[in-house]
Amino acid sequence: MTSPKSISSKASGPAVAHRQQAMDQRGLKTLVFWVIWASICGGVFETLYHQADLWEFVRHDVSRVTWVIMAVFFLATTVSFLHVLLLTREWFCAFQLEGRLIKHGLHGVRLPRRRVSSRFIEALQYIDESGGRVHLTELVTVEFAAHIRSSRFVGLMGSLLITVGLIGTVMGLTITLTGLNGALNNVGADNMSMLISLSDALSGMGLAFYTTLLGAIMGGVLLRVFAYITDNSIEALQDILVRNCMVYASVQLTPSVQRDFVLLDQAVEGMDARVNALTQSLQQSKAAMVEFAQEMSQMKEATRLRKSDDDVFKAIAVHRHYAKVLRYELSLQRQLAGFKKRLLSAMGFYASKDSKSEG
């Protein structure tokens, strides 16, 4: 007959699996948004290619301003994509943190290294153990500073593209005015020079148009949305980390009577373990001392001199007795050193030294 506990555990298995799958899908949300917007960007480029003849102008652009705009855009897009992959990994780690906080509490959480969530939890554990005051909002902002800078870099590239587009516009207008001036000077004098000047003026207008268009679309629209996606993901990650700590680790982080009882229980459990280890060490040392006393009595009995023994045999026996005494004395010193080490380890001295060396 199955117990109710086993039935509930069997019933909760699919629920836990379904919940984990839902967490994985939520972790992919930022990446999905980025891919959708990247697809929209591809549609925009295809429209510019077919309707505005973009690539022909970029290929024949003598000023290379459009080349700079395209290069900066693809650089910022690559940085944004790598940043989104890192944020997706942080989302998975944040959902693992939520489950482990529910099961094990603050001090039972162990996460993979090189994660923002892992550094955040380790900082909270250290602050709680040292008795400091926890500021969750300030701490989570500091931990996510690198991600915030990466997102600001993409936004900065968007603003830079708008500025480069305006510079290209000014250059194009300058070329246009120069060409028109040359065409007006050559009216009625040299038709070929006038046509060349008009061609330069038209190329200047094209430069002004395309640089303004590319700077506004790529910098003012596309990169700004990429930066908004990462900014929104960072803020959501900060919110979920702060919420999990406020809900599931409030006992350890908030000074209260219940927190004091929890800490007292942990200290008592640690003292019980140390007392048990000390008791075992004392028993082992007592058994070693008894064994040593027996060996000493046997050695004394074996090396006892008799009146019937001659002088040579007595000298050999005395030398043998001296050698055995030295050997057993060294053995006793090693046993006493081992007992001292086990005693200090049971009292917690060696554990604190090891933790300091690891730190």
N, C-alpha and C positions, 0 to 999 in steps of 0.2 A: 504494500500500500504506500503510495507516494505521499510525502508530507506536504502541507500547504506551502512551506518555504520553497521546496523544490519546484512545485507547480508555479509559484510566483516568479522564481528565477527563470524557468523555461519561458514563461509568458513575457518576462521583461527582456529576454534576449533579442527578439526581433525589434522591440521598441528601441533598445539601445543602438542596434545596428542602423535602424531608420534615422535615429537622431544623429548618429555620427555621419551618415550620408548627407543629411541636411546641413550639418556643420561644414562639410567639405564643399557643398554647393555654395554656401554663403561665403566661404573663403575665396571662391573664384569670381565673386561679384565684381571686384575692381578690374580684374583682367578681362572679363566679358565686356564691361563698359568701354575699356580702352580699345578692344578689338572692334567693337561696333563703331566707335568714332573714327578709328583708322580706316575702316571700310568706307565711311562717309568721305574721308579725305581722298581715298582712291577715286571715288566717284567725282569729286571736285576736280581732280587732276585730269581725269578722262574728259570731262566737259571742257576744260581749258584747252586740252590738246585738240579736240575736234572742232570747237567753235571759235576759239580765240587764237588758234595757230601759235600756241605758246612755245612749243619746242623749236620751231623754226626761228623764232626771234631769239630765244636763248642761245641757240647754236651760232647765230650770226651777230650776237651782241659784242660790239667792240669794247664797250666800257667795262664789261665783266661785272656790272652791278647785279644783274639777275643771277649770275653764277654764284656770287657771294650769298644772295638770299636763299637760293636752293641749297647750298652747302650748309648754311647755318640751320636751315629748317630740318634737313635730314640728320644733322648732328643732334639737335634738340630732341627729335623724335626717337632716335636711338637711346639717348639718355633716359627719356621718359619710359620707354619700353623696359629697359633694365630695372628702372626704379619700380615699375609696376610688378615685375617678377619678385623683387625683394619684398614688396608690400604683401603680395599674395602669400609668400612664405611666412611672413609675420602674422597674417590672418589665421593660418593653420595652427601656428604656435599659440596664438591667443585663445583659440577654441580648446586646445589641449590644456592650457592653463586653467580654463574655466572648469573642466571636468576634474582636474587634479585638486583644485582648491575645494571643490565640493567633497571629494573623498578623503583627502589627507590634511586639509588645512594649509596654513601659510608655510609652516616649517617642514611639511612633508612633500613640498613641490620640488621636483627636479626636472629641468627642461634642458634641451640641447644648447650647447654653447654657441656663441656668436649670433645670438638673437636679442632683439631689443627687449622682448618680454622676459627672457632669462635674466638679463642684467637688471631689469626693473624689479623682479622678484628677489634676486640676490641682494639688491640694495635694501629692500624692505626687510628682509630677514636680518641683515646686519644691523639696521637701525633698531629693530625690535629687540634683538639680543643685547645691544649696547644700551638700551633704555632711552634712546633719543625720541624726538618728536617727529612724527611722520607728516609730510605735506605731499599728498598724492598728486595734486595738480601740478605743482612745481617740479616734482620729480619726474613725472611722465613727460612733461615738456622738455626737460633736459635730456632724457633718454632718446626722444624722437628728434633731437636737434639736427642730426645728420640727414634724416629723411625730409625735414622741413627745408633744409638748405638745397637739397636736390630738386625739390618741387619749385622752389624760388628760382633756381637756375633756368628751368624750362620757361617760367613766366618772364624772366629777364630776357631770354632769347626771343620771345614773342615781342616784347617792347623794342628790342634791338632791331628786329626785322621791320617794324613800323618806321623806325628812325632811318634805316637804310633805304626803305622805299621812298621816304620823303627826300632823302639826299639824291636818289636817282631821279625823282621828279624835278628837283631844281636843276640837276645836270641836263636833263632832257629839255627843259624850258630854255636853258642857256644855249644849248645846241640849236634849238629851233629859232631863237631870236638871232643868233649869229648867221644861220642859213638864210633867213628872210632878209637880213641886212645885206648879205652878199647878193641875193637875187635882185633886190631893189637897186643896188649899185650897178648891176649889169643889164638892166632893162634897156633894150634898144642898142646895146653895144656888143655884147657877146652872148648869143643865145645858149651856147653850150655851157658857159660858166653859170648862167642863170639857172639852167636845168640842174646842174650839179648842186648849186646852193639850195634850190627847192628840195632836192632829194635829201640833203643833209637836214633841212628843216623838218621834213617828214620823219626821218629816222629819229630825230630828237623828240618829236611828239610821241613816237612809238615807245622810246625809252621811258619817257615820263609816264605814259599810260601803263606799260607793263610793270614797271617797278612799283608804282602806286598800287596796282592790282595785286601783285604778288605779296608785297609787304602787308597790305591790309588783310588779305585772305589767310596767308600762312601765319603771320605774326599775331594779327588782331583777333582771328577767329580760331584757327586750328590749334595753334600752340597754347592759346589761352584755355581752351577746353581741356587739353591734355593736362595742363597744370591744375585746373579745377578738379579733375578726376583724382589726381594724386593728393591734392589738399583735402578733399572730402574723405578719402580713404584714411589719411593720417588722423584726421579729427575723429573719425569713427573708431579707429583702433585705440586712440587715447581714451575715448569714452567707455569702450568695453573693458579696457584694463582697469580704469578707475572704478567702474561699476562692480566688476567682479571682486576687487579688493574691498570695496565698501560693504558688499553684501556677504561674501563668503569668508572674509578674513577680518571682519570688524572686531571679533573678540580679541585677536592678537594685536590689532592696531589701536584700539580705543582703550585708554586707561579706565578700568572698572574692577569691581570686586570679582566678577567672573573671570576676568583675565588674570588676576592675581591667583585665583584658585587653580587655573589651568597651569600657570607657571610653577606653582607650588607642587602640583601633581607631577609635572615633568621633573622637577628637582628631586622629589622623593623617589621617583622611579630610577633616576640616575644614581642616587645614593644607595638604593637597594642593590643595583647592579655592582657598584663598587664594593659594597660590603660583602656580597657573595664572592666576588673575585678575591677579596682580601682573605676571606675565610678559607677558600680553596688553597690559596698560597700558604697560609699558616699550616694547614693540614699537610700539604706536601712537604713543607720545611720540617715539620715535626717528624714525619715518617723518615725523611733523610737523616735527621739527627739520631733517631733511634737506630737506623741501619749503621750509621757511622760509629755509634757507641758499641754496637755488637762487633763490628770489625776491629775496633780498637781492643776490645777484651780478648778476641781471638788472637790478635797479633801479640798481645802481652803474654798470653798463655803459651803461644808457640815459641816466643823468644826468651822465656824465663830460663835463667842459668841454674845449673845444679852443681853441687859440690863435687861430684864424680867427674865432671868435664875437665879436660886439661886446659892449659892456657891458650893454645892455638884455637881450639874450638870455641873457647870463651870470647876470644878477640873477633873471630868470624861472626859469632852470634851477636856481639855488640854492634859490629858494623852493619850487619843485616837489619838489626833492630833500628839503628839510626836511619838507614835508607827508607825503611817502611814508614817510620815516623814522619820523615820529610814528605814522602809521597802522599800519605794520608792528610798531612797538614795542608798541602797544596790542594788536594781534593776538597777539603773542608773550606778553604778560602774561596774556591770556585762556587761551591754550593751556597756559601753565605752571600757572595756577590750576586748570584742568580736570585736568591731570596730577596735581597735588597731591591733589585730591579723589579721583580714582580710586585713587591710591596709598594714601591713608588708608582708603578703603573696602575695598581688597583686604587691608589689614593688620587689618581688623576694628574700626577705631575708630568709623566711622559706624554700623555695625550695632549696636554696644553702645549708642550714643546713642539710636538709634531704638527699641531695645527698652526703654530706660529711659523714654523719653517715652511709649511706648504703655502701659507699666506705670503 
